[in-house]
Amino acid sequence: MSTLALRTRRVAEIAALHADEVDREGRFPAEAVAALKAERLLGIQIPMQFGGESAGMSDIAEVCFALGQVCTAAAMVFAMHQIKVASLVTHGLDSDWHCSLMARIAEEQLLVASSTTEAGIGGDLRNSLCAVEADGEVFSLTKEASVISYGAHADLILATARRNPQAPTSDQVLVALMQDQITLTMTSRWDTLGMRGTCSDGFLLVARDVPLVQVLQKPFAEIAAQSMLASSHLLWSSVWFGIASFAVDRARAYVQGEARKKPGSVPPGALRLAEAANELQAMKGTVIAGLKRFEMAQGNVDDLSSIGFAVMLNNVKTTVSAMAVDIVQRALGIVGLAGYKNGTPFSLGRALRDVMSAPLMISNDRILANTANLLLVQKGGSQLMSA
Amino acid sequence: MVFVNDIRELLKGIGSLADCADRVSEEDDLFEKGLDSFGSVQLMLALEEKYNIEFPDHLLNRRSFSTIRIIRETVSALTVSAAA
């Protein structure tokens, strides 16, 4: 087993111990995140020259998958952190300040949160109302952030904002705000069906006298297209694959238990298990193909921002999120009441509630509408083993 | 022939660029001026229709549609190859 796998397993063991409580109380998975820091997993994506491990997307996806099987809140926090780090690693190398931030993330194991959602804009990543208001060498920013996942627990927040108060809503930049540079006033509480431990509360975010060097000068449009789209769809998909795998594992254990009770006959749930395992394998193939395609495209800006690549990633997200829900429901059908009930070795309630978020976090309808638009110009004819 | 003014006329039909299509220079990044992925697809469709061309997949990326100059060069190359 690789060191990364061993470190991941140690975190997963701790995360598993607290997962039910994190869910029940809707609290931050503090123990799991402390373990991620202790195992120095928050900085693995940072380039080695800044003290990280230059881990690729597949390595990070592996951690997301492992945590997704035991504590989806911890898995999502890790995934969202790495999505933000991906933006820094991909787009921050030209800025001295952001390079030193990367070194700090690796050294101090800082947890990075994201603030894109805004009152009046909703979940539309590519528009902002709030704006960077520069005054000499510093700026201020006030954002009605209707959702900041684990905002109250993060060491820094990467927030989208209009480049200046005159800019159109789509001319955005990404600003890094350290915890001691902002005040967060909670405006809504994240009390949800599932994914309760991500603590995606709403806040009024106010930043004052922040040095302008903390604004990433690259247009956010490029950051979104070249790193965020891929990293979020692929890492979230890996978390969802973890949830679905967990559910199939429980269904398999249940069917095997039934088989041992009545030797010589195949339990009725075995056929349904075969179907669920079949779908799980197809889901895995979709996630892995997406990861491989991303790693092939890495560094190639034209490829990463091409229509074919965006269509592929959109399809990974919509396919995998729908399959994840379906697989967990199938597993529940196999296990029956032992899965419906909390506190049994086969309970699936938390997994089902958590996975229901998958088609909703970035609504599949919004993504399909985007794909529909892209398909108006995409041409066909690629080869089996190409994109 | 592909004229800059013809491209500008097409840009006026793209919702997010309608207001600034007359003012953008040939070198301005259209995505910074508000062009989004929906608008860029509408722009591609309008160019395909006007010049009777089809953009191959390898040109369907942000860069091919990022400035008026690049659009003119890309479309010119395609109309020449279509005529040949």
Chai-1 contact restraints between the chains, C-beta under 6 A:
chainA,res_idxA,chainB,res_idxB,connection_type,confidence,min_distance_angstrom,max_distance_angstrom,comment,restraint_id
A,P168,B,G34,contact,1.0,0.0,6.0,A-B,restraint_1
A,S170,B,G34,contact,1.0,0.0,6.0,A-B,restraint_2
A,S170,B,D36,contact,1.0,0.0,6.0,A-B,restraint_3
A,D171,B,E32,contact,1.0,0.0,6.0,A-B,restraint_4
A,P219,B,E32,contact,1.0,0.0,6.0,A-B,restraint_5
A,A221,B,F31,contact,1.0,0.0,6.0,A-B,restraint_6
A,D302,B,N61,contact,1.0,0.0,6.0,A-B,restraint_7
A,D302,B,R63,contact,1.0,0.0,6.0,A-B,restraint_8
A,S305,B,N61,contact,1.0,0.0,6.0,A-B,restraint_9
A,S305,B,R62,contact,1.0,0.0,6.0,A-B,restraint_10
A,S306,B,L60,contact,1.0,0.0,6.0,A-B,restraint_11
A,S306,B,N61,contact,1.0,0.0,6.0,A-B,restraint_12
A,I307,B,L60,contact,1.0,0.0,6.0,A-B,restraint_13
A,G308,B,D57,contact,1.0,0.0,6.0,A-B,restraint_14
A,N373,B,F38,contact,1.0,0.0,6.0,A-B,restraint_15
A,N373,B,V41,contact,1.0,0.0,6.0,A-B,restraint_16
A,L376,B,V41,contact,1.0,0.0,6.0,A-B,restraint_17
A,L376,B,L45,contact,1.0,0.0,6.0,A-B,restraint_18
A,V377,B,V41,contact,1.0,0.0,6.0,A-B,restraint_19
A,V377,B,M44,contact,1.0,0.0,6.0,A-B,restraint_20
A,K379,B,D57,contact,1.0,0.0,6.0,A-B,restraint_21
